[in-house]
Amino acid sequence: MAEFGYHTIGGISAPDFNDDVIYAGVRAAATATGIVTSIFLYCDCATAGQDMKFGIYTDSGNSPNTKIGTETEFVNVGTWSAEWHEFGGLNYSVSNGVYYWLAVSLVNDMTIYYASVGETEYYYQGASGYGNSWPSPFITTDDPSITLSMYAIITVAGGVAPTGTLFGPFGGPLRGVL
């Protein structure tokens, strides 16, 4: 398992992230080749009927470009306080070292945390917001230079090779052929 994205809880929050916007909020290089199976988002939600969509876009010239597959929808996710929330069951193929954009859209206003750091968050605002399919290629309408507190989990095909030293029953390292 590997991770990529922005793992830091941003010191800024905005309560007005809303339903007519798709936020391509994190640009990061995948740290392994495999399948993105979960995205974590640091947020709080006071609206019981909240629906959310997550997806991934390719990168072109440091901007979001082509959508990978289709966005994944989570219906009536409930309410919660500010913390990391996992949205699993995703299936997006990524390649090690290649840059991607993690994206999110919402039905109701909620508070999402972010930071003003090196990368730029782009968003698309308009008729193709939450209720419709996301545009591909991405249509940029703003670049306010923020990074959402959001990261992805990559499941590596064939498992992950063990690292470190294996120890035998008496505490010493194992030697020889395994």
Protein Blocks (a to p, Z undefined) as FASTA:
>chain_A
ZZedjfbdcfbdcfkbcfkbccdfbccddfbdcddfbdcdddddfbfklccdddddddee
hiafbdehjadddehebpcdddddddehiacdddehiacddddddfbdcdddddddfbac
dddedjklmklccddddddfbdehpadddddddddehiaadedjdddfkopacedjZZ
